[in-house]
């Protein structure tokens, strides 16, 4: 365990509520949007998911850190959360794969944590009032009047209007080879994956199926994609407000205009919605966790999914419509969330393009949605044979 003294610490929300505990990880102050994640496992994948950039994450599971951390389960190059709030951190990690404690990892990456909080009360408050700006304050600052700390919180930007994808994306392109992930046959397809905050398991899932993945920076152009002679384009998950991603929406429209097969997840789903002319909006408290129920309307099957998003696409559920950008033809909502009927997927009927709002790469779990990778490979197969139109997104 980290040896720094446990200072008094407090989480202050912009509406004036304060939740007191003790410092954990790196002591100090931090700001971000307070959100809760409902997964009972997978905290290392949560912490290293770039979609959490700019956020203070509250874990609803009471005991966190039991299995420590290792170098295999990280989903990106670093921890991205602005702060981490738990009820009871493990006093000692116990797992055969553990390489160090979560407390030490947070401290080493200078992530401000808060422990000993009534996370159940905090989660209920955020479910009632919605995700909001917050700050964690430790030591002498924790003793300051809450009204002063609230003002510091209110001085921070809201998540609406923030463009964050470029800040978490890579600077240089790289390639993920199928042969490095157990594939023994010839490469089936080449895929351009635009990194808007991609998780490492996503290109691995494609590579396991024989697809060579060219991971490209968020600022990539259509020329960058064409120069790699790919068979499809993928837009990843990522943080921030999709309404700010005009450059990526313009790129996606070039992809759609060229009728190149497209698949998007999470942020990529929101950008397909925007490219088709639909709007996006901020959810009250979002969907974050690995236990979110979704129905695939194309098959009637229900899957339990991994999700991390605070925005959603505003599109009609239960009907086929002509896209507001009419040159793209017909589109329909393909998946819906069963908790609140939020759009969880979009399917184009006249273009080889579809997307989902959740994380089929399943890191951490579940694996119900793994079929989506095979579904997209079918779309690329169909495009190569000249038959990928209204069958896009159906398997």
C-alpha positions as CSV (number, residue, x, y, z in Angstrom):
1,X,0.0,0.0,0.0
2,X,1.0,3.6,-0.6
3,X,2.7,5.1,2.5
4,X,1.3,8.6,2.4
5,X,-0.9,9.6,5.3
6,X,-4.6,9.4,4.8
7,X,-5.7,13.0,4.8
8,X,-9.3,14.2,5.3
9,X,-10.8,14.6,1.8
10,X,-14.1,15.7,0.4
11,X,-16.0,15.4,-2.8
12,X,-18.0,18.6,-3.5
13,X,-20.8,18.6,-6.2
14,X,-21.8,21.8,-8.0
15,X,-25.2,21.7,-6.3
16,X,-23.6,22.0,-2.9
17,X,-23.7,18.4,-1.7
18,X,-20.5,17.3,0.0
19,X,-19.3,13.7,0.7
20,X,-16.4,13.3,3.1
21,X,-13.8,10.6,3.3
22,X,-10.1,10.1,3.2
23,X,-7.5,10.6,0.5
24,X,-6.4,7.5,-1.5
25,X,-4.0,7.1,-4.4
26,X,-2.4,10.6,-5.0
27,X,-3.5,13.2,-2.4
28,X,-4.5,16.6,-3.7
29,X,-7.3,18.4,-5.5
30,X,-8.9,17.5,-8.8
31,X,-12.0,18.5,-10.9
32,X,-14.2,16.7,-13.4
33,X,-17.7,15.5,-14.1
34,X,-19.0,13.2,-11.4
35,X,-20.3,9.9,-12.9
36,X,-21.0,6.4,-11.5
37,X,-20.0,3.1,-13.0
38,X,-22.0,0.0,-12.0
39,X,-19.6,-2.8,-12.9
40,X,-18.8,-5.1,-10.1
41,X,-15.4,-6.0,-11.7
42,X,-13.1,-4.5,-14.3
43,X,-12.0,-1.4,-12.5
44,X,-8.6,-1.5,-14.2
45,X,-10.3,-1.4,-17.6
46,X,-12.5,1.4,-16.4
47,X,-9.6,3.5,-15.2
48,X,-7.7,3.1,-18.5
49,X,-10.7,3.6,-20.8
50,X,-10.0,7.0,-22.6
51,X,-13.8,7.6,-22.7
52,X,-13.5,8.5,-19.0
53,X,-11.2,11.5,-19.6
54,X,-12.5,14.6,-17.8
55,X,-14.6,12.6,-15.3
56,X,-14.5,11.7,-11.6
57,X,-15.6,8.1,-11.5
58,X,-17.6,6.7,-8.6
59,X,-17.7,2.9,-8.3
60,X,-21.0,1.5,-7.1
61,X,-19.4,-1.8,-6.1
62,X,-18.3,-1.3,-2.5
63,X,-15.0,-3.2,-2.5
64,X,-12.4,-2.1,-5.1
65,X,-8.8,-3.1,-5.6
66,X,-9.1,-6.7,-4.4
67,X,-7.3,-8.1,-7.4
68,X,-4.7,-5.3,-7.7
69,X,-3.5,-4.3,-11.2
70,X,-1.3,-5.8,-13.9
71,X,0.3,-4.8,-17.2
72,X,-2.0,-7.0,-19.3
73,X,-5.5,-5.6,-18.5
74,X,-4.8,-1.9,-19.2
75,X,-6.9,-0.7,-22.2
76,X,-4.6,2.1,-23.1
77,X,-1.3,3.7,-22.2
78,X,-2.4,5.3,-19.0
79,X,-5.2,6.0,-16.5
80,X,-7.5,8.7,-17.9
81,X,-10.0,9.4,-15.1
82,X,-9.6,12.8,-13.4
83,X,-10.5,11.2,-10.0
84,X,-11.6,7.9,-8.5
85,X,-14.1,7.5,-5.6
86,X,-14.8,4.3,-3.7
87,X,-16.2,3.1,-0.5
88,X,-13.8,0.4,0.7
89,X,-10.4,0.0,-1.0
90,X,-8.7,-3.3,-0.6
91,X,-6.1,-3.3,2.1
92,X,-4.1,-5.9,0.3
93,X,-4.4,-7.1,-3.3
94,X,-4.8,-10.9,-3.7
95,X,-4.7,-12.4,-7.1
96,X,-2.2,-14.6,-9.0
97,X,-2.1,-12.0,-11.8
98,X,-1.6,-9.0,-9.6
99,X,1.7,-7.1,-10.0
100,X,1.0,-4.1,-7.7
101,X,-1.7,-2.5,-5.6
102,X,-4.3,-0.2,-7.1
103,X,-3.5,2.4,-4.5
104,X,0.2,2.4,-5.6
105,X,-0.9,2.6,-9.3
106,X,-3.1,5.6,-8.7
107,X,-0.4,7.3,-6.8
108,X,2.3,6.5,-9.4
109,X,0.0,8.0,-12.1
110,X,-0.9,11.0,-9.9
111,X,-4.6,10.1,-9.9
112,X,-6.5,11.8,-6.9
113,X,-8.6,9.3,-5.1
114,X,-11.2,9.4,-2.3
115,X,-12.1,6.5,-0.1
116,X,-14.6,5.9,2.8
117,X,-17.4,7.6,1.0
118,X,-21.1,6.5,1.2
119,X,-21.1,5.7,-2.5
120,X,-24.6,4.3,-2.4
121,X,-26.0,7.7,-1.2
122,X,-23.8,9.5,-3.8
123,X,-25.0,7.3,-6.6
124,X,-28.6,7.8,-5.7
125,X,-28.0,11.6,-5.6
126,X,-26.5,11.5,-9.1
127,X,-29.3,9.3,-10.4
128,X,-31.8,11.9,-9.1
129,X,-30.0,15.1,-10.0
130,X,-27.9,13.9,-12.9
131,X,-24.2,13.9,-13.6
132,X,-22.6,17.2,-12.7
133,X,-19.3,19.0,-12.1
134,X,-17.4,18.1,-9.0
135,X,-14.2,18.5,-7.2
136,X,-12.1,16.4,-4.8
137,X,-10.3,18.4,-2.1
138,X,-7.8,17.0,0.4
139,X,-6.0,18.3,3.5
140,X,-6.3,21.9,4.4
141,X,-8.5,22.6,1.3
142,X,-11.0,19.9,2.6
143,X,-11.5,22.1,5.7
144,X,-12.5,25.2,3.7
145,X,-16.2,26.2,3.7
146,X,-18.2,24.1,1.3
147,X,-19.5,27.3,-0.3
148,X,-16.0,28.3,-1.4
149,X,-15.3,24.9,-2.8
150,X,-18.6,24.9,-4.7
151,X,-17.6,28.1,-6.4
152,X,-14.3,26.5,-7.5
153,X,-16.3,23.6,-9.0
154,X,-18.6,26.0,-10.8
155,X,-15.6,27.7,-12.4
156,X,-14.9,24.5,-14.3
157,X,-16.2,23.8,-17.8
158,X,-19.2,21.5,-18.2
159,X,-18.9,18.3,-20.3
160,X,-21.3,19.8,-22.8
161,X,-19.2,21.6,-25.4
162,X,-15.9,19.8,-24.6
163,X,-13.8,18.4,-27.4
164,X,-11.6,15.7,-25.9
165,X,-11.1,13.0,-28.5
166,X,-8.0,14.7,-30.0
167,X,-6.4,14.9,-26.5
168,X,-6.6,11.2,-25.9
169,X,-5.8,9.9,-29.4
170,X,-2.5,8.7,-30.7
171,X,0.0,10.9,-32.4
172,X,1.3,8.3,-34.9
173,X,-0.5,5.5,-36.7
174,X,0.3,1.9,-35.9
175,X,-0.8,-1.5,-37.2
176,X,-2.2,-4.5,-35.4
177,X,-1.5,-7.7,-37.2
178,X,-3.7,-10.8,-37.1
179,X,-0.7,-13.1,-36.8
180,X,0.2,-11.5,-33.4
181,X,-3.2,-12.5,-32.0
182,X,-3.5,-16.1,-32.9
183,X,-4.7,-15.9,-36.5
184,X,-2.9,-18.4,-38.8
185,X,-4.6,-17.9,-42.1
186,X,-4.2,-15.1,-44.7
187,X,-5.3,-11.6,-43.8
188,X,-9.0,-11.3,-44.6
189,X,-9.3,-7.5,-44.7
190,X,-7.5,-4.3,-44.0
191,X,-9.4,-1.9,-41.7
192,X,-8.8,1.8,-40.8
193,X,-9.7,2.4,-37.2
194,X,-9.9,6.1,-36.3
195,X,-8.7,6.4,-32.6
196,X,-11.1,8.8,-30.8
197,X,-10.2,7.1,-27.5
198,X,-9.9,3.5,-28.6
199,X,-9.6,0.7,-26.1
200,X,-6.7,-1.8,-26.9
201,X,-9.0,-4.8,-27.0
202,X,-11.0,-3.5,-30.0
203,X,-8.3,-3.9,-32.7
204,X,-7.3,-7.1,-31.0
205,X,-10.9,-8.5,-31.5
206,X,-10.6,-7.7,-35.2
207,X,-7.1,-9.1,-35.5
208,X,-8.3,-12.4,-33.8
209,X,-10.7,-12.7,-36.8
210,X,-8.1,-12.1,-39.5
211,X,-8.5,-8.4,-40.0
212,X,-5.3,-6.2,-40.1
213,X,-6.1,-2.9,-38.3
214,X,-4.5,0.4,-39.2
215,X,-5.1,2.6,-36.1
216,X,-5.1,6.2,-37.1
217,X,-5.1,9.5,-35.1
218,X,-8.3,11.4,-34.5
219,X,-7.2,14.2,-36.9
220,X,-6.8,11.8,-39.9
221,X,-8.1,12.8,-43.3
222,X,-9.9,10.8,-46.0
223,X,-6.6,10.8,-47.9
224,X,-4.9,9.1,-44.9
225,X,-7.6,6.4,-45.1
226,X,-7.5,5.9,-48.9
227,X,-3.7,5.7,-48.9
228,X,-3.9,2.5,-46.8
229,X,-6.1,0.8,-49.3
230,X,-8.5,-0.5,-46.6
231,X,-11.7,-2.5,-47.0
232,X,-13.6,-0.7,-44.2
233,X,-13.5,2.1,-41.7
234,X,-14.1,2.0,-37.9
235,X,-14.7,4.9,-35.5
236,X,-13.9,4.1,-31.9
237,X,-15.3,5.1,-28.5
238,X,-14.1,8.3,-27.0
239,X,-14.7,11.2,-24.5
240,X,-16.4,14.5,-24.8
241,X,-19.4,16.0,-26.6
242,X,-20.1,14.5,-30.0
243,X,-21.6,17.9,-31.1
244,X,-18.0,19.2,-31.1
245,X,-16.6,16.6,-33.5
246,X,-17.3,18.4,-36.8
247,X,-14.0,17.3,-38.3
248,X,-14.7,13.7,-37.7
249,X,-18.3,14.0,-38.9
250,X,-17.0,15.5,-42.2
251,X,-14.5,12.6,-42.5
252,X,-17.3,10.1,-41.9
253,X,-19.5,11.7,-44.6
254,X,-16.6,11.2,-47.1
255,X,-16.5,7.6,-46.1
256,X,-20.2,7.2,-46.5
257,X,-20.2,9.1,-49.8
258,X,-17.5,6.6,-51.1
259,X,-19.7,3.7,-49.9
260,X,-16.8,2.2,-47.9
261,X,-18.1,-0.2,-45.2
262,X,-18.3,1.6,-41.8
263,X,-18.7,0.4,-38.2
264,X,-18.7,2.6,-35.2
265,X,-19.0,2.0,-31.4
266,X,-20.0,4.5,-28.7
267,X,-18.6,7.9,-29.8
268,X,-18.5,6.4,-33.3
269,X,-22.3,5.6,-33.0
270,X,-23.0,9.2,-32.1
271,X,-20.9,10.4,-35.1
272,X,-22.8,8.2,-37.5
273,X,-26.0,9.6,-36.1
274,X,-24.6,13.1,-36.7
275,X,-23.3,12.2,-40.2
276,X,-26.8,11.0,-41.2
277,X,-28.3,14.3,-39.9
278,X,-29.7,13.3,-36.5
279,X,-28.9,15.3,-33.4
280,X,-27.3,14.2,-30.1
281,X,-28.2,15.1,-26.6
282,X,-26.8,14.7,-23.1
283,X,-28.3,12.0,-20.9
284,X,-29.2,12.8,-17.3
285,X,-26.6,10.4,-15.8
286,X,-25.5,8.2,-18.7
287,X,-24.8,4.5,-18.9
288,X,-21.6,3.3,-17.4
289,X,-20.9,-0.3,-16.4
290,X,-20.8,-3.9,-17.8
291,X,-24.4,-4.9,-17.0
292,X,-26.5,-2.8,-19.4
293,X,-29.4,-4.6,-21.1
294,X,-29.9,-4.0,-24.9
295,X,-32.2,-5.5,-27.4
296,X,-31.1,-6.1,-31.0
297,X,-34.2,-5.1,-32.9
298,X,-33.0,-6.9,-36.0
299,X,-33.1,-10.3,-34.2
300,X,-35.1,-9.7,-31.1
301,X,-32.3,-11.0,-28.9
302,X,-31.3,-9.3,-25.6
303,X,-27.7,-8.9,-24.7
304,X,-26.0,-7.6,-21.6
305,X,-23.5,-5.0,-22.6
306,X,-20.5,-2.9,-21.5
307,X,-21.2,0.8,-21.8
308,X,-19.7,4.1,-21.1
309,X,-21.4,7.1,-22.5
310,X,-23.1,10.3,-21.4
311,X,-24.5,11.4,-24.8
312,X,-27.0,9.7,-27.1
313,X,-28.4,9.9,-30.6
314,X,-31.8,11.5,-31.1
315,X,-33.4,9.2,-33.7
316,X,-36.9,7.7,-33.9
317,X,-37.2,4.1,-32.5
318,X,-39.4,1.5,-34.2
319,X,-39.6,3.0,-37.7
320,X,-37.5,3.1,-40.9
321,X,-36.9,6.7,-41.9
322,X,-35.1,8.6,-44.7
323,X,-32.0,10.1,-43.1
324,X,-32.2,13.8,-42.6
325,X,-29.1,13.9,-44.9
326,X,-31.3,12.3,-47.5
327,X,-28.4,11.3,-49.9
328,X,-27.7,8.5,-47.4
329,X,-31.1,6.9,-47.9
330,X,-32.9,4.9,-45.3
331,X,-31.8,4.3,-41.8
332,X,-33.3,2.8,-38.6
333,X,-32.5,2.3,-35.0
334,X,-31.2,-1.3,-34.7
335,X,-30.7,-1.5,-30.9
336,X,-32.4,0.0,-27.9
337,X,-31.5,0.2,-24.2
338,X,-34.1,-1.7,-22.2
339,X,-33.7,0.5,-19.1
340,X,-34.7,3.7,-20.7
341,X,-35.3,3.1,-24.5
342,X,-32.3,5.1,-25.5
343,X,-30.9,4.5,-29.0
344,X,-28.1,1.9,-28.8
345,X,-27.5,1.3,-32.5
346,X,-28.1,2.6,-36.0
347,X,-28.3,0.7,-39.2
348,X,-28.2,2.1,-42.7
349,X,-30.4,0.2,-45.2
350,X,-28.9,1.7,-48.4
351,X,-25.3,1.9,-47.4
352,X,-22.8,-0.6,-45.8
353,X,-22.8,1.2,-42.5
354,X,-23.9,0.5,-38.9
355,X,-22.9,1.3,-35.3
356,X,-23.7,0.6,-31.7
357,X,-23.6,2.7,-28.6
358,X,-21.9,0.1,-26.4
359,X,-18.6,-1.8,-26.3
360,X,-18.6,-5.2,-28.0
361,X,-14.9,-5.6,-27.3
362,X,-16.0,-6.6,-23.8
363,X,-13.1,-5.5,-21.7
364,X,-14.1,-6.1,-19.0
365,X,-16.9,-8.5,-20.1
366,X,-19.5,-9.5,-21.0
367,X,-19.2,-11.1,-24.4
368,X,-22.8,-11.1,-25.6
369,X,-22.0,-8.6,-28.4
370,X,-18.9,-10.2,-29.9
371,X,-21.1,-11.1,-32.9
372,X,-20.8,-7.5,-34.1
373,X,-17.2,-8.0,-35.2
374,X,-18.3,-10.9,-37.3
375,X,-21.3,-8.9,-38.6
376,X,-19.0,-6.2,-39.8
377,X,-16.6,-8.7,-41.5
378,X,-19.7,-10.0,-43.4
379,X,-20.4,-6.4,-44.5
380,X,-16.8,-6.0,-45.8
381,X,-17.1,-9.4,-47.5
382,X,-20.3,-8.2,-49.1
383,X,-18.7,-5.0,-50.3
384,X,-15.9,-6.9,-51.9
385,X,-18.5,-9.0,-53.7
386,X,-20.6,-5.9,-54.6
387,X,-23.6,-7.0,-52.5
388,X,-23.3,-4.8,-49.3
389,X,-26.3,-2.6,-49.3
390,X,-29.4,-3.1,-47.2
391,X,-27.9,-6.2,-45.6
392,X,-25.5,-4.0,-43.6
393,X,-25.7,-4.6,-39.9
394,X,-27.7,-7.8,-40.2
395,X,-26.4,-11.3,-39.3
